[in-house]
Amino acid sequence: MLKRKIVILILLILSTLLYFFSKNTNPKKQIVVYEKLPSIKFPTEKLNDGDIILRRGYGVDSTIALNFSEGEKRYSHAGIIRKKEDNIFVDHIIDDKEKGIDGIFEEPLANFLNGVSIWAIYRFPFSSEDKKDLINYIDKLKIKNIHFDIDFNLYDDAKMYCSEFVYKVINNSTPYKIKAEKIFAGERYVTISDLYENNNAYLIQRSHRKLNEREKIR
């Protein structure tokens, strides 16, 4: 397992370096420019159970995660919104040795977004019953003591990485199916862009927009 982790890490780093090299040396390669929307406030009042929340970090792991996405390379971490009375939480899976957390972690929305300037909310058209099933499925996973998947093995349900967690929760508890589009070094992965660049997810709001892009925000 350790050998697999090292090989995957090396390949991820190489793919990230290759992405930056090709972007900087190929003048024909499209460069995506984003514009911050200072008037946009986080849409707390619009959130529903089951919404996908995305954020961007700037550490080494975050940079690798966002550049590993099959599509848009914008976000480095994902979680799922859940509401409890007047409070909003995020369920996500992390491996944070400083906090002593290795697995599914529920934290207040404000903590999840602390220090974050790039974020987005996407939604699937879940029914009320879908949302209940989704939350119940997450609670069942918590009982199983799922750990963070440092091997990034999509076929091992005892461990999950962040996009895998969202992917399996939605695919196993609702009628909607996310496709794991990334094939890398002969292995299949679900990347962060797979979670929202599909025929079912739609944008609620995000902190930035692409220049020359008019977005339909629901």
PyMOL commands that place a pseudoatom at each C-alpha (Angstrom):
pseudoatom trace, name=CA, resn=MET, resi=1, chain=A, elem=C, hetatm=0, pos=[0.000, 0.000, 0.000]
pseudoatom trace, name=CA, resn=LEU, resi=2, chain=A, elem=C, hetatm=0, pos=[2.844, 2.395, 0.841]
pseudoatom trace, name=CA, resn=LYS, resi=3, chain=A, elem=C, hetatm=0, pos=[4.482, 1.677, -2.499]
pseudoatom trace, name=CA, resn=ARG, resi=4, chain=A, elem=C, hetatm=0, pos=[1.194, 2.375, -4.282]
pseudoatom trace, name=CA, resn=LYS, resi=5, chain=A, elem=C, hetatm=0, pos=[0.824, 5.664, -2.431]
pseudoatom trace, name=CA, resn=ILE, resi=6, chain=A, elem=C, hetatm=0, pos=[4.343, 6.781, -3.347]
pseudoatom trace, name=CA, resn=VAL, resi=7, chain=A, elem=C, hetatm=0, pos=[3.860, 5.890, -7.015]
pseudoatom trace, name=CA, resn=ILE, resi=8, chain=A, elem=C, hetatm=0, pos=[0.527, 7.726, -7.174]
pseudoatom trace, name=CA, resn=LEU, resi=9, chain=A, elem=C, hetatm=0, pos=[1.992, 10.785, -5.449]
pseudoatom trace, name=CA, resn=ILE, resi=10, chain=A, elem=C, hetatm=0, pos=[4.909, 10.926, -7.876]
pseudoatom trace, name=CA, resn=LEU, resi=11, chain=A, elem=C, hetatm=0, pos=[2.577, 10.583, -10.861]
pseudoatom trace, name=CA, resn=LEU, resi=12, chain=A, elem=C, hetatm=0, pos=[0.284, 13.290, -9.516]
pseudoatom trace, name=CA, resn=ILE, resi=13, chain=A, elem=C, hetatm=0, pos=[3.185, 15.678, -9.041]
pseudoatom trace, name=CA, resn=LEU, resi=14, chain=A, elem=C, hetatm=0, pos=[4.481, 14.944, -12.536]
pseudoatom trace, name=CA, resn=SER, resi=15, chain=A, elem=C, hetatm=0, pos=[1.036, 15.500, -14.053]
pseudoatom trace, name=CA, resn=THR, resi=16, chain=A, elem=C, hetatm=0, pos=[0.736, 18.818, -12.222]
pseudoatom trace, name=CA, resn=LEU, resi=17, chain=A, elem=C, hetatm=0, pos=[4.148, 19.959, -13.459]
pseudoatom trace, name=CA, resn=LEU, resi=18, chain=A, elem=C, hetatm=0, pos=[3.242, 18.873, -16.986]
pseudoatom trace, name=CA, resn=TYR, resi=19, chain=A, elem=C, hetatm=0, pos=[0.025, 20.876, -16.817]
pseudoatom trace, name=CA, resn=PHE, resi=20, chain=A, elem=C, hetatm=0, pos=[1.833, 24.056, -15.773]
pseudoatom trace, name=CA, resn=PHE, resi=21, chain=A, elem=C, hetatm=0, pos=[4.561, 23.505, -18.382]
pseudoatom trace, name=CA, resn=SER, resi=22, chain=A, elem=C, hetatm=0, pos=[2.083, 22.994, -21.221]
pseudoatom trace, name=CA, resn=LYS, resi=23, chain=A, elem=C, hetatm=0, pos=[0.038, 26.005, -20.131]
pseudoatom trace, name=CA, resn=ASN, resi=24, chain=A, elem=C, hetatm=0, pos=[3.075, 28.270, -20.080]
pseudoatom trace, name=CA, resn=THR, resi=25, chain=A, elem=C, hetatm=0, pos=[4.725, 27.038, -23.288]
pseudoatom trace, name=CA, resn=ASN, resi=26, chain=A, elem=C, hetatm=0, pos=[1.750, 26.479, -25.595]
pseudoatom trace, name=CA, resn=PRO, resi=27, chain=A, elem=C, hetatm=0, pos=[0.410, 29.856, -26.789]
pseudoatom trace, name=CA, resn=LYS, resi=28, chain=A, elem=C, hetatm=0, pos=[-2.631, 28.185, -28.346]
pseudoatom trace, name=CA, resn=LYS, resi=29, chain=A, elem=C, hetatm=0, pos=[-3.712, 26.598, -25.077]
pseudoatom trace, name=CA, resn=GLN, resi=30, chain=A, elem=C, hetatm=0, pos=[-6.749, 28.362, -23.660]
pseudoatom trace, name=CA, resn=ILE, resi=31, chain=A, elem=C, hetatm=0, pos=[-6.038, 30.258, -20.460]
pseudoatom trace, name=CA, resn=VAL, resi=32, chain=A, elem=C, hetatm=0, pos=[-9.050, 30.652, -18.201]
pseudoatom trace, name=CA, resn=VAL, resi=33, chain=A, elem=C, hetatm=0, pos=[-9.214, 33.974, -16.371]
pseudoatom trace, name=CA, resn=TYR, resi=34, chain=A, elem=C, hetatm=0, pos=[-11.551, 34.472, -13.418]
pseudoatom trace, name=CA, resn=GLU, resi=35, chain=A, elem=C, hetatm=0, pos=[-13.011, 37.667, -12.046]
pseudoatom trace, name=CA, resn=LYS, resi=36, chain=A, elem=C, hetatm=0, pos=[-13.872, 38.040, -8.380]
pseudoatom trace, name=CA, resn=LEU, resi=37, chain=A, elem=C, hetatm=0, pos=[-17.405, 39.165, -7.654]
pseudoatom trace, name=CA, resn=PRO, resi=38, chain=A, elem=C, hetatm=0, pos=[-17.015, 41.387, -4.573]
pseudoatom trace, name=CA, resn=SER, resi=39, chain=A, elem=C, hetatm=0, pos=[-20.752, 42.016, -4.310]
pseudoatom trace, name=CA, resn=ILE, resi=40, chain=A, elem=C, hetatm=0, pos=[-21.498, 38.295, -4.042]
pseudoatom trace, name=CA, resn=LYS, resi=41, chain=A, elem=C, hetatm=0, pos=[-22.109, 37.058, -0.529]
pseudoatom trace, name=CA, resn=PHE, resi=42, chain=A, elem=C, hetatm=0, pos=[-22.136, 33.425, 0.427]
pseudoatom trace, name=CA, resn=PRO, resi=43, chain=A, elem=C, hetatm=0, pos=[-25.724, 32.195, -0.182]
pseudoatom trace, name=CA, resn=THR, resi=44, chain=A, elem=C, hetatm=0, pos=[-26.370, 30.791, 3.277]
pseudoatom trace, name=CA, resn=GLU, resi=45, chain=A, elem=C, hetatm=0, pos=[-30.120, 31.329, 3.022]
pseudoatom trace, name=CA, resn=LYS, resi=46, chain=A, elem=C, hetatm=0, pos=[-30.285, 29.375, -0.265]
pseudoatom trace, name=CA, resn=LEU, resi=47, chain=A, elem=C, hetatm=0, pos=[-28.573, 26.204, 0.925]
pseudoatom trace, name=CA, resn=ASN, resi=48, chain=A, elem=C, hetatm=0, pos=[-30.275, 22.807, 0.962]
pseudoatom trace, name=CA, resn=ASP, resi=49, chain=A, elem=C, hetatm=0, pos=[-29.372, 19.411, 2.332]
pseudoatom trace, name=CA, resn=GLY, resi=50, chain=A, elem=C, hetatm=0, pos=[-27.231, 17.606, -0.223]
pseudoatom trace, name=CA, resn=ASP, resi=51, chain=A, elem=C, hetatm=0, pos=[-25.754, 20.683, -1.893]
pseudoatom trace, name=CA, resn=ILE, resi=52, chain=A, elem=C, hetatm=0, pos=[-22.144, 20.221, -2.983]
pseudoatom trace, name=CA, resn=ILE, resi=53, chain=A, elem=C, hetatm=0, pos=[-19.784, 22.820, -1.561]
pseudoatom trace, name=CA, resn=LEU, resi=54, chain=A, elem=C, hetatm=0, pos=[-16.402, 23.380, -3.182]
pseudoatom trace, name=CA, resn=ARG, resi=55, chain=A, elem=C, hetatm=0, pos=[-13.431, 25.375, -1.990]
pseudoatom trace, name=CA, resn=ARG, resi=56, chain=A, elem=C, hetatm=0, pos=[-9.876, 26.090, -3.039]
pseudoatom trace, name=CA, resn=GLY, resi=57, chain=A, elem=C, hetatm=0, pos=[-6.802, 25.758, -0.856]
pseudoatom trace, name=CA, resn=TYR, resi=58, chain=A, elem=C, hetatm=0, pos=[-3.223, 26.711, -1.667]
pseudoatom trace, name=CA, resn=GLY, resi=59, chain=A, elem=C, hetatm=0, pos=[-1.061, 24.009, -0.110]
pseudoatom trace, name=CA, resn=VAL, resi=60, chain=A, elem=C, hetatm=0, pos=[0.849, 21.406, -2.098]
pseudoatom trace, name=CA, resn=ASP, resi=61, chain=A, elem=C, hetatm=0, pos=[-1.885, 18.791, -1.686]
pseudoatom trace, name=CA, resn=SER, resi=62, chain=A, elem=C, hetatm=0, pos=[-4.543, 21.307, -2.738]
pseudoatom trace, name=CA, resn=THR, resi=63, chain=A, elem=C, hetatm=0, pos=[-2.621, 22.312, -5.858]
pseudoatom trace, name=CA, resn=ILE, resi=64, chain=A, elem=C, hetatm=0, pos=[-2.228, 18.683, -6.884]
pseudoatom trace, name=CA, resn=ALA, resi=65, chain=A, elem=C, hetatm=0, pos=[-5.928, 17.960, -6.244]
pseudoatom trace, name=CA, resn=LEU, resi=66, chain=A, elem=C, hetatm=0, pos=[-7.259, 20.843, -8.316]
pseudoatom trace, name=CA, resn=ASN, resi=67, chain=A, elem=C, hetatm=0, pos=[-4.882, 20.197, -11.225]
pseudoatom trace, name=CA, resn=PHE, resi=68, chain=A, elem=C, hetatm=0, pos=[-5.788, 16.511, -11.208]
pseudoatom trace, name=CA, resn=SER, resi=69, chain=A, elem=C, hetatm=0, pos=[-9.387, 17.355, -12.100]
pseudoatom trace, name=CA, resn=GLU, resi=70, chain=A, elem=C, hetatm=0, pos=[-10.474, 16.019, -15.455]
pseudoatom trace, name=CA, resn=GLY, resi=71, chain=A, elem=C, hetatm=0, pos=[-12.296, 19.252, -16.314]
pseudoatom trace, name=CA, resn=GLU, resi=72, chain=A, elem=C, hetatm=0, pos=[-12.150, 22.684, -14.694]
pseudoatom trace, name=CA, resn=LYS, resi=73, chain=A, elem=C, hetatm=0, pos=[-9.101, 22.989, -12.456]
pseudoatom trace, name=CA, resn=ARG, resi=74, chain=A, elem=C, hetatm=0, pos=[-10.557, 25.370, -9.928]
pseudoatom trace, name=CA, resn=TYR, resi=75, chain=A, elem=C, hetatm=0, pos=[-11.291, 23.651, -6.625]
pseudoatom trace, name=CA, resn=SER, resi=76, chain=A, elem=C, hetatm=0, pos=[-9.261, 21.437, -4.332]
pseudoatom trace, name=CA, resn=HIS, resi=77, chain=A, elem=C, hetatm=0, pos=[-11.808, 20.105, -1.828]
pseudoatom trace, name=CA, resn=ALA, resi=78, chain=A, elem=C, hetatm=0, pos=[-15.477, 19.148, -1.720]
pseudoatom trace, name=CA, resn=GLY, resi=79, chain=A, elem=C, hetatm=0, pos=[-18.112, 18.408, 0.884]
pseudoatom trace, name=CA, resn=ILE, resi=80, chain=A, elem=C, hetatm=0, pos=[-21.865, 18.047, 1.333]
pseudoatom trace, name=CA, resn=ILE, resi=81, chain=A, elem=C, hetatm=0, pos=[-24.178, 20.536, 3.047]
pseudoatom trace, name=CA, resn=ARG, resi=82, chain=A, elem=C, hetatm=0, pos=[-26.518, 19.448, 5.826]
pseudoatom trace, name=CA, resn=LYS, resi=83, chain=A, elem=C, hetatm=0, pos=[-28.873, 21.646, 7.815]
pseudoatom trace, name=CA, resn=LYS, resi=84, chain=A, elem=C, hetatm=0, pos=[-29.771, 21.184, 11.461]
pseudoatom trace, name=CA, resn=GLU, resi=85, chain=A, elem=C, hetatm=0, pos=[-32.487, 23.574, 12.588]
pseudoatom trace, name=CA, resn=ASP, resi=86, chain=A, elem=C, hetatm=0, pos=[-30.946, 27.039, 12.057]
pseudoatom trace, name=CA, resn=ASN, resi=87, chain=A, elem=C, hetatm=0, pos=[-27.390, 25.758, 11.730]
pseudoatom trace, name=CA, resn=ILE, resi=88, chain=A, elem=C, hetatm=0, pos=[-25.516, 24.675, 8.604]
pseudoatom trace, name=CA, resn=PHE, resi=89, chain=A, elem=C, hetatm=0, pos=[-22.782, 22.056, 8.568]
pseudoatom trace, name=CA, resn=VAL, resi=90, chain=A, elem=C, hetatm=0, pos=[-20.502, 20.444, 6.023]
pseudoatom trace, name=CA, resn=ASP, resi=91, chain=A, elem=C, hetatm=0, pos=[-19.841, 16.710, 5.887]
pseudoatom trace, name=CA, resn=HIS, resi=92, chain=A, elem=C, hetatm=0, pos=[-16.524, 15.922, 4.247]
pseudoatom trace, name=CA, resn=ILE, resi=93, chain=A, elem=C, hetatm=0, pos=[-13.632, 13.522, 4.623]
pseudoatom trace, name=CA, resn=ILE, resi=94, chain=A, elem=C, hetatm=0, pos=[-10.139, 14.645, 5.584]
pseudoatom trace, name=CA, resn=ASP, resi=95, chain=A, elem=C, hetatm=0, pos=[-6.839, 13.434, 6.964]
pseudoatom trace, name=CA, resn=ASP, resi=96, chain=A, elem=C, hetatm=0, pos=[-5.675, 16.190, 9.304]
pseudoatom trace, name=CA, resn=LYS, resi=97, chain=A, elem=C, hetatm=0, pos=[-3.032, 15.044, 11.732]
pseudoatom trace, name=CA, resn=GLU, resi=98, chain=A, elem=C, hetatm=0, pos=[-2.925, 18.410, 13.519]
pseudoatom trace, name=CA, resn=LYS, resi=99, chain=A, elem=C, hetatm=0, pos=[-6.616, 18.112, 14.381]
pseudoatom trace, name=CA, resn=GLY, resi=100, chain=A, elem=C, hetatm=0, pos=[-6.398, 14.369, 14.939]
pseudoatom trace, name=CA, resn=ILE, resi=101, chain=A, elem=C, hetatm=0, pos=[-9.023, 13.683, 12.271]
pseudoatom trace, name=CA, resn=ASP, resi=102, chain=A, elem=C, hetatm=0, pos=[-8.887, 10.820, 9.795]
pseudoatom trace, name=CA, resn=GLY, resi=103, chain=A, elem=C, hetatm=0, pos=[-12.277, 10.217, 8.243]
pseudoatom trace, name=CA, resn=ILE, resi=104, chain=A, elem=C, hetatm=0, pos=[-15.698, 11.768, 7.780]
pseudoatom trace, name=CA, resn=PHE, resi=105, chain=A, elem=C, hetatm=0, pos=[-15.896, 15.045, 9.640]
pseudoatom trace, name=CA, resn=GLU, resi=106, chain=A, elem=C, hetatm=0, pos=[-18.906, 17.252, 10.256]
pseudoatom trace, name=CA, resn=GLU, resi=107, chain=A, elem=C, hetatm=0, pos=[-18.063, 20.874, 10.939]
pseudoatom trace, name=CA, resn=PRO, resi=108, chain=A, elem=C, hetatm=0, pos=[-19.882, 24.220, 10.924]
pseudoatom trace, name=CA, resn=LEU, resi=109, chain=A, elem=C, hetatm=0, pos=[-20.018, 25.945, 7.558]
pseudoatom trace, name=CA, resn=ALA, resi=110, chain=A, elem=C, hetatm=0, pos=[-18.133, 28.957, 8.936]
pseudoatom trace, name=CA, resn=ASN, resi=111, chain=A, elem=C, hetatm=0, pos=[-15.215, 26.728, 9.935]
pseudoatom trace, name=CA, resn=PHE, resi=112, chain=A, elem=C, hetatm=0, pos=[-15.159, 24.985, 6.551]
pseudoatom trace, name=CA, resn=LEU, resi=113, chain=A, elem=C, hetatm=0, pos=[-14.916, 28.359, 4.796]
pseudoatom trace, name=CA, resn=ASN, resi=114, chain=A, elem=C, hetatm=0, pos=[-12.515, 29.990, 7.246]
pseudoatom trace, name=CA, resn=GLY, resi=115, chain=A, elem=C, hetatm=0, pos=[-9.827, 31.771, 5.229]
pseudoatom trace, name=CA, resn=VAL, resi=116, chain=A, elem=C, hetatm=0, pos=[-11.389, 30.647, 1.934]
pseudoatom trace, name=CA, resn=SER, resi=117, chain=A, elem=C, hetatm=0, pos=[-11.891, 33.184, -0.865]
pseudoatom trace, name=CA, resn=ILE, resi=118, chain=A, elem=C, hetatm=0, pos=[-12.713, 30.829, -3.755]
pseudoatom trace, name=CA, resn=TRP, resi=119, chain=A, elem=C, hetatm=0, pos=[-15.826, 28.709, -3.334]
pseudoatom trace, name=CA, resn=ALA, resi=120, chain=A, elem=C, hetatm=0, pos=[-18.897, 27.428, -5.155]
pseudoatom trace, name=CA, resn=ILE, resi=121, chain=A, elem=C, hetatm=0, pos=[-22.214, 25.742, -4.451]
pseudoatom trace, name=CA, resn=TYR, resi=122, chain=A, elem=C, hetatm=0, pos=[-23.735, 23.237, -6.873]
pseudoatom trace, name=CA, resn=ARG, resi=123, chain=A, elem=C, hetatm=0, pos=[-26.994, 21.335, -6.547]
pseudoatom trace, name=CA, resn=PHE, resi=124, chain=A, elem=C, hetatm=0, pos=[-28.633, 18.210, -7.895]
pseudoatom trace, name=CA, resn=PRO, resi=125, chain=A, elem=C, hetatm=0, pos=[-32.443, 18.264, -8.337]
pseudoatom trace, name=CA, resn=PHE, resi=126, chain=A, elem=C, hetatm=0, pos=[-33.022, 16.045, -5.319]
pseudoatom trace, name=CA, resn=SER, resi=127, chain=A, elem=C, hetatm=0, pos=[-36.523, 15.375, -4.067]
pseudoatom trace, name=CA, resn=SER, resi=128, chain=A, elem=C, hetatm=0, pos=[-37.282, 15.686, -0.349]
pseudoatom trace, name=CA, resn=GLU, resi=129, chain=A, elem=C, hetatm=0, pos=[-37.024, 11.909, -0.084]
pseudoatom trace, name=CA, resn=ASP, resi=130, chain=A, elem=C, hetatm=0, pos=[-33.673, 11.922, -1.898]
pseudoatom trace, name=CA, resn=LYS, resi=131, chain=A, elem=C, hetatm=0, pos=[-32.301, 14.414, 0.629]
pseudoatom trace, name=CA, resn=LYS, resi=132, chain=A, elem=C, hetatm=0, pos=[-33.427, 12.277, 3.566]
pseudoatom trace, name=CA, resn=ASP, resi=133, chain=A, elem=C, hetatm=0, pos=[-31.873, 9.172, 2.028]
pseudoatom trace, name=CA, resn=LEU, resi=134, chain=A, elem=C, hetatm=0, pos=[-28.640, 11.055, 1.351]
pseudoatom trace, name=CA, resn=ILE, resi=135, chain=A, elem=C, hetatm=0, pos=[-28.292, 12.314, 4.928]
pseudoatom trace, name=CA, resn=ASN, resi=136, chain=A, elem=C, hetatm=0, pos=[-29.149, 8.870, 6.317]
pseudoatom trace, name=CA, resn=TYR, resi=137, chain=A, elem=C, hetatm=0, pos=[-26.502, 7.308, 4.083]
pseudoatom trace, name=CA, resn=ILE, resi=138, chain=A, elem=C, hetatm=0, pos=[-23.855, 9.719, 5.379]
pseudoatom trace, name=CA, resn=ASP, resi=139, chain=A, elem=C, hetatm=0, pos=[-24.803, 8.856, 8.957]
pseudoatom trace, name=CA, resn=LYS, resi=140, chain=A, elem=C, hetatm=0, pos=[-24.414, 5.149, 8.168]
pseudoatom trace, name=CA, resn=LEU, resi=141, chain=A, elem=C, hetatm=0, pos=[-20.942, 5.791, 6.749]
pseudoatom trace, name=CA, resn=LYS, resi=142, chain=A, elem=C, hetatm=0, pos=[-19.975, 7.623, 9.940]
pseudoatom trace, name=CA, resn=ILE, resi=143, chain=A, elem=C, hetatm=0, pos=[-20.842, 4.543, 11.977]
pseudoatom trace, name=CA, resn=LYS, resi=144, chain=A, elem=C, hetatm=0, pos=[-18.564, 2.456, 9.748]
pseudoatom trace, name=CA, resn=ASN, resi=145, chain=A, elem=C, hetatm=0, pos=[-15.601, 4.639, 10.709]
pseudoatom trace, name=CA, resn=ILE, resi=146, chain=A, elem=C, hetatm=0, pos=[-14.499, 5.320, 7.126]
pseudoatom trace, name=CA, resn=HIS, resi=147, chain=A, elem=C, hetatm=0, pos=[-10.913, 6.590, 6.869]
pseudoatom trace, name=CA, resn=PHE, resi=148, chain=A, elem=C, hetatm=0, pos=[-9.341, 8.933, 4.341]
pseudoatom trace, name=CA, resn=ASP, resi=149, chain=A, elem=C, hetatm=0, pos=[-8.076, 6.970, 1.344]
pseudoatom trace, name=CA, resn=ILE, resi=150, chain=A, elem=C, hetatm=0, pos=[-4.387, 7.770, 0.931]
pseudoatom trace, name=CA, resn=ASP, resi=151, chain=A, elem=C, hetatm=0, pos=[-4.210, 5.080, -1.769]
pseudoatom trace, name=CA, resn=PHE, resi=152, chain=A, elem=C, hetatm=0, pos=[-6.928, 6.768, -3.872]
pseudoatom trace, name=CA, resn=ASN, resi=153, chain=A, elem=C, hetatm=0, pos=[-8.526, 3.410, -4.617]
pseudoatom trace, name=CA, resn=LEU, resi=154, chain=A, elem=C, hetatm=0, pos=[-12.035, 4.020, -5.945]
pseudoatom trace, name=CA, resn=TYR, resi=155, chain=A, elem=C, hetatm=0, pos=[-13.009, 0.387, -5.386]
pseudoatom trace, name=CA, resn=ASP, resi=156, chain=A, elem=C, hetatm=0, pos=[-12.243, 0.253, -1.656]
pseudoatom trace, name=CA, resn=ASP, resi=157, chain=A, elem=C, hetatm=0, pos=[-15.339, 1.367, 0.262]
pseudoatom trace, name=CA, resn=ALA, resi=158, chain=A, elem=C, hetatm=0, pos=[-13.571, 1.192, 3.624]
pseudoatom trace, name=CA, resn=LYS, resi=159, chain=A, elem=C, hetatm=0, pos=[-11.575, 4.314, 2.710]
pseudoatom trace, name=CA, resn=MET, resi=160, chain=A, elem=C, hetatm=0, pos=[-12.469, 7.357, 0.622]
pseudoatom trace, name=CA, resn=TYR, resi=161, chain=A, elem=C, hetatm=0, pos=[-10.886, 10.556, -0.632]
pseudoatom trace, name=CA, resn=CYS, resi=162, chain=A, elem=C, hetatm=0, pos=[-12.921, 13.779, -0.693]
pseudoatom trace, name=CA, resn=SER, resi=163, chain=A, elem=C, hetatm=0, pos=[-14.435, 13.608, -4.191]
pseudoatom trace, name=CA, resn=GLU, resi=164, chain=A, elem=C, hetatm=0, pos=[-14.946, 9.859, -3.790]
pseudoatom trace, name=CA, resn=PHE, resi=165, chain=A, elem=C, hetatm=0, pos=[-16.993, 10.509, -0.646]
pseudoatom trace, name=CA, resn=VAL, resi=166, chain=A, elem=C, hetatm=0, pos=[-19.360, 12.893, -2.462]
pseudoatom trace, name=CA, resn=TYR, resi=167, chain=A, elem=C, hetatm=0, pos=[-19.504, 10.583, -5.490]
pseudoatom trace, name=CA, resn=LYS, resi=168, chain=A, elem=C, hetatm=0, pos=[-20.434, 7.492, -3.480]
pseudoatom trace, name=CA, resn=VAL, resi=169, chain=A, elem=C, hetatm=0, pos=[-22.946, 9.273, -1.259]
pseudoatom trace, name=CA, resn=ILE, resi=170, chain=A, elem=C, hetatm=0, pos=[-24.882, 10.622, -4.243]
pseudoatom trace, name=CA, resn=ASN, resi=171, chain=A, elem=C, hetatm=0, pos=[-24.568, 7.485, -6.386]
pseudoatom trace, name=CA, resn=ASN, resi=172, chain=A, elem=C, hetatm=0, pos=[-25.577, 5.101, -3.605]
pseudoatom trace, name=CA, resn=SER, resi=173, chain=A, elem=C, hetatm=0, pos=[-28.424, 7.066, -2.023]
pseudoatom trace, name=CA, resn=THR, resi=174, chain=A, elem=C, hetatm=0, pos=[-30.141, 8.962, -4.867]
pseudoatom trace, name=CA, resn=PRO, resi=175, chain=A, elem=C, hetatm=0, pos=[-31.340, 8.264, -8.436]
pseudoatom trace, name=CA, resn=TYR, resi=176, chain=A, elem=C, hetatm=0, pos=[-28.564, 10.464, -9.845]
pseudoatom trace, name=CA, resn=LYS, resi=177, chain=A, elem=C, hetatm=0, pos=[-25.222, 9.090, -10.966]
pseudoatom trace, name=CA, resn=ILE, resi=178, chain=A, elem=C, hetatm=0, pos=[-21.880, 10.861, -11.162]
pseudoatom trace, name=CA, resn=LYS, resi=179, chain=A, elem=C, hetatm=0, pos=[-19.358, 9.372, -13.568]
pseudoatom trace, name=CA, resn=ALA, resi=180, chain=A, elem=C, hetatm=0, pos=[-15.726, 8.859, -12.603]
pseudoatom trace, name=CA, resn=GLU, resi=181, chain=A, elem=C, hetatm=0, pos=[-14.151, 10.226, -15.774]
pseudoatom trace, name=CA, resn=LYS, resi=182, chain=A, elem=C, hetatm=0, pos=[-10.428, 10.238, -14.978]
pseudoatom trace, name=CA, resn=ILE, resi=183, chain=A, elem=C, hetatm=0, pos=[-8.193, 7.425, -16.200]
pseudoatom trace, name=CA, resn=PHE, resi=184, chain=A, elem=C, hetatm=0, pos=[-4.632, 7.885, -14.975]
pseudoatom trace, name=CA, resn=ALA, resi=185, chain=A, elem=C, hetatm=0, pos=[-1.807, 5.349, -15.056]
pseudoatom trace, name=CA, resn=GLY, resi=186, chain=A, elem=C, hetatm=0, pos=[-4.366, 2.643, -15.831]
pseudoatom trace, name=CA, resn=GLU, resi=187, chain=A, elem=C, hetatm=0, pos=[-6.556, 3.451, -12.806]
pseudoatom trace, name=CA, resn=ARG, resi=188, chain=A, elem=C, hetatm=0, pos=[-9.955, 5.163, -12.640]
pseudoatom trace, name=CA, resn=TYR, resi=189, chain=A, elem=C, hetatm=0, pos=[-10.546, 8.168, -10.390]
pseudoatom trace, name=CA, resn=VAL, resi=190, chain=A, elem=C, hetatm=0, pos=[-13.394, 10.535, -9.628]
pseudoatom trace, name=CA, resn=THR, resi=191, chain=A, elem=C, hetatm=0, pos=[-12.050, 14.086, -9.606]
pseudoatom trace, name=CA, resn=ILE, resi=192, chain=A, elem=C, hetatm=0, pos=[-13.566, 17.225, -8.146]
pseudoatom trace, name=CA, resn=SER, resi=193, chain=A, elem=C, hetatm=0, pos=[-14.731, 18.569, -11.512]
pseudoatom trace, name=CA, resn=ASP, resi=194, chain=A, elem=C, hetatm=0, pos=[-16.662, 15.317, -12.106]
pseudoatom trace, name=CA, resn=LEU, resi=195, chain=A, elem=C, hetatm=0, pos=[-18.928, 16.246, -9.195]
pseudoatom trace, name=CA, resn=TYR, resi=196, chain=A, elem=C, hetatm=0, pos=[-20.403, 19.306, -10.890]
pseudoatom trace, name=CA, resn=GLU, resi=197, chain=A, elem=C, hetatm=0, pos=[-19.482, 19.188, -14.584]
pseudoatom trace, name=CA, resn=ASN, resi=198, chain=A, elem=C, hetatm=0, pos=[-22.261, 16.797, -15.522]
pseudoatom trace, name=CA, resn=ASN, resi=199, chain=A, elem=C, hetatm=0, pos=[-25.823, 16.842, -16.837]
pseudoatom trace, name=CA, resn=ASN, resi=200, chain=A, elem=C, hetatm=0, pos=[-27.502, 16.985, -13.417]
pseudoatom trace, name=CA, resn=ALA, resi=201, chain=A, elem=C, hetatm=0, pos=[-25.609, 19.432, -11.200]
pseudoatom trace, name=CA, resn=TYR, resi=202, chain=A, elem=C, hetatm=0, pos=[-26.347, 23.128, -11.579]
pseudoatom trace, name=CA, resn=LEU, resi=203, chain=A, elem=C, hetatm=0, pos=[-24.738, 26.213, -10.129]
pseudoatom trace, name=CA, resn=ILE, resi=204, chain=A, elem=C, hetatm=0, pos=[-26.304, 28.005, -7.186]
pseudoatom trace, name=CA, resn=GLN, resi=205, chain=A, elem=C, hetatm=0, pos=[-23.540, 30.539, -6.682]
pseudoatom trace, name=CA, resn=ARG, resi=206, chain=A, elem=C, hetatm=0, pos=[-19.775, 30.948, -6.734]
pseudoatom trace, name=CA, resn=SER, resi=207, chain=A, elem=C, hetatm=0, pos=[-17.299, 33.576, -5.670]
pseudoatom trace, name=CA, resn=HIS, resi=208, chain=A, elem=C, hetatm=0, pos=[-15.806, 34.178, -9.125]
pseudoatom trace, name=CA, resn=ARG, resi=209, chain=A, elem=C, hetatm=0, pos=[-16.890, 33.984, -12.733]
pseudoatom trace, name=CA, resn=LYS, resi=210, chain=A, elem=C, hetatm=0, pos=[-14.976, 33.386, -15.917]
pseudoatom trace, name=CA, resn=LEU, resi=211, chain=A, elem=C, hetatm=0, pos=[-14.352, 36.561, -17.885]
pseudoatom trace, name=CA, resn=ASN, resi=212, chain=A, elem=C, hetatm=0, pos=[-16.664, 36.916, -20.880]
pseudoatom trace, name=CA, resn=GLU, resi=213, chain=A, elem=C, hetatm=0, pos=[-18.940, 34.332, -19.323]
pseudoatom trace, name=CA, resn=ARG, resi=214, chain=A, elem=C, hetatm=0, pos=[-22.564, 34.960, -18.473]
pseudoatom trace, name=CA, resn=GLU, resi=215, chain=A, elem=C, hetatm=0, pos=[-23.736, 32.449, -15.930]
pseudoatom trace, name=CA, resn=LYS, resi=216, chain=A, elem=C, hetatm=0, pos=[-27.285, 31.490, -15.229]
pseudoatom trace, name=CA, resn=ILE, resi=217, chain=A, elem=C, hetatm=0, pos=[-27.470, 31.323, -11.457]
pseudoatom trace, name=CA, resn=ARG, resi=218, chain=A, elem=C, hetatm=0, pos=[-30.576, 29.677, -10.058]
for i in range(1, 218): cmd.bond("trace and resi %d" % i, "trace and resi %d" % (i + 1))
show_as sticks, trace
zoom trace
